[in-house]
Structure formats: structure tokens, C-alpha cells
């Protein structure tokens, strides 16, 4: 049994030795395989590092964004346009409206943001072309909404007209103005030869401009209206964007002295003519002060009811009538009074009358001559009438205010 036992152990030992050998032999390929896996893993790691390095050297493309956003159909027009770029800087920006206008602007120090100097106009389609440094241009479009309610300013004198030295630039707005400063800043009046011109608000719908003294003969005046999208009051915007020029002709200043019943007309400082006149009677005195001719009619109807005098008169063909006040004061021809009245009596209802002929065609009479020598904007000064000085707002008569009082009525 001992032999058998020894034999069995020997056999068992031989069996295990073979298994061990096989295990050892099997371990060699396994180690090679692991080594192979290890080599393969090392190669993959190297490749990953190479890819990461490659990605790190790739430059991102600049991206441009626009405010208002690209494609907006009813963009706000009360804020500036802004263009920003990420992953780059801006080389140039151009913003063009379909009306041909362009918006100027400036870049920040980093050249990553451009902001328009002014707001875009309402009701306008804009094209934005932004070019980043070293990259292709990028474009965007947007359209601003239209304002809900608008206002305009009707101005005197008419464009390209020639007026007398007393003609102010007077603007009447179609809607009451609450923000007078914003509106006045959008309007400038300049003169050649240069002189200081200041605006004065007579009401929330009327703004006049004048220099300290009468315009110089031959002056060129330019009215610049930049009212488009200026908010006169909440939700009400201006629409005008234009320049208008006027001209001043020769200087003619006529002085009516109702104590002597005489009018002296001076042209460029020299006496041009002297006419006998008749002014307002004691019950209907004529305004005193500096007045400016604002309307001219070869013939016109004058009816007392229109100036609060009931049915005292109604004359259908008053000749050579020139308006001095809004309230109804004129200097005009008179064919119904005796010639002996002129130069001797004040018999009118407040107007200044000169002898004239019915039909307004007799060139020999004073009414005709004075009318033919006059133009809109000429100055007529009335003194010794027994009446107080006319209100500066009653017609184009702002010259009755001192320069200090005139400037006090400015909003800027």
C-alpha cells in the first residue's frame, strides 16, 4: 500500500507538473498579450494628447450679434444700435437705411462693441454689415416701427422767400409740445453774416427765433429742422428732417406818429417817403409798438364782427391791406373817408389808414405807393397812439421784448 501510495503520489505529482507547466506556458502568451495591450494603450494616449494639442491651436470663428436682433420687423427706434463680436474684434461696421441714411458710431477700447451715435429712424429698414478682423463680413437686417402719433412745425417765412429785416422765423406746431428743450435742440437757425439767434416760446405750440436787433439787409437765414423721432410729448414724435433757407432784402422801417398823423418811411436808413395817415379814434385806439407786416392783400374784406366790434362795418374791397397783428390791426388804403381826414384826424377802428382809390389800381395815391414799396417782414412802428404796447405774441411782434426777456423764453 505504501508502494501504491508512493506510485499514486508520483503520478499525481507528474499530473500537477504538467498542469503547472501548461500554466506557465499559458502565462507567456498572456504576458505578451498584456504587454501588447500596454503598448496599444500607450499609443492611444499619445494620439489623444496629439488631438487635444491640435484642437487647442484651432482659432474659433468670430460671431457677430446685433441689437435690434436680425430679422426684427418692429424694432424700437428710441435706443442706439449695438453690434458686438465674440471670439474676435471688429474691423469695421456700416449701418445703412433704405432711405439712404447711415448711422455713425464708435467702437469701445477693446473693439468688441460698436454703438451708434444716434438712434435709428422710425419706419426704416436697416442693413448692418459688420466685418471682424481677419474674417468675412457678416450681415443682418431689421426694420424699425412707425410712431403712433406725430407732429410737424409750420414755419414762416416761406422757403426761398425774401423778407424785410423784421421777419422772425416763427414755427407753429400741430401738437402741443411738452418737452420744449428736446424740440428746441432739434431746431437751429443760423445767419450769414453770422449773428446770435435765439428761440423764444410764446406757447406750447409756438416757437420764434430772432437776433438781438433787426437782421442786416442781405442776410441769408437757414432753418434746420431735425425733428424726426424727437418726442414732443409722451408718444408724440416729430417727422421733419430738412433745411430751409430764407433771405432778407433791403431795410425798410416805417414810423407812424399818431400825434402828427404822419408816417415816415425810411429805406436803408434814408427817408424814402412821407405819407399823411389816420389812426384809431379815442374809442378804438391803435396798438403802439413795433409791428411786422405778416400778410399782404391787394384787396380784402374787413368785417367788424370778426374783431369783436359787432356790425359797425363790413367793407368787401379794402385796398392794399397789410396785416400788423393777429387781432386785426392793418395798415391799409382807405377810399371811403374824405381826403381831409388823412394827416388831420384819427377816425379808424384801430387800423392805420392811407388815402386810396376804390379798385386798388390808382398808382398816384398813398395807399398804392406804400403797398408797392413794402414786403412781408417790413417793420412798422406806431407811437403816440394812446394805446399800450402790443403783446409780443400778437402777430410777428417779438421785437417788443428786450433781449434779456427774449432769451428768458428759451428752453435751451
PyMOL commands that set and color helices and strands:
alter all, ss='L'
color gray80, all
select helices_A, chain A and resi 2-56+180-185+304-307+366-373+398-400+403-408
alter helices_A, ss='H'
color red, helices_A
select strands_A, chain A and resi 63-67+80-86+90-97+105-107+113-119+125-132+137-143+149-151+153-156+162-163+169-173+187-192+198-203+206-210+220-226+231-233+236-238+241-248+252-257+262-267+270-276+289-292+295-303+314-323+330-334+352-355+379-383
alter strands_A, ss='S'
color yellow, strands_A
deselect
rebuild
show_as cartoon
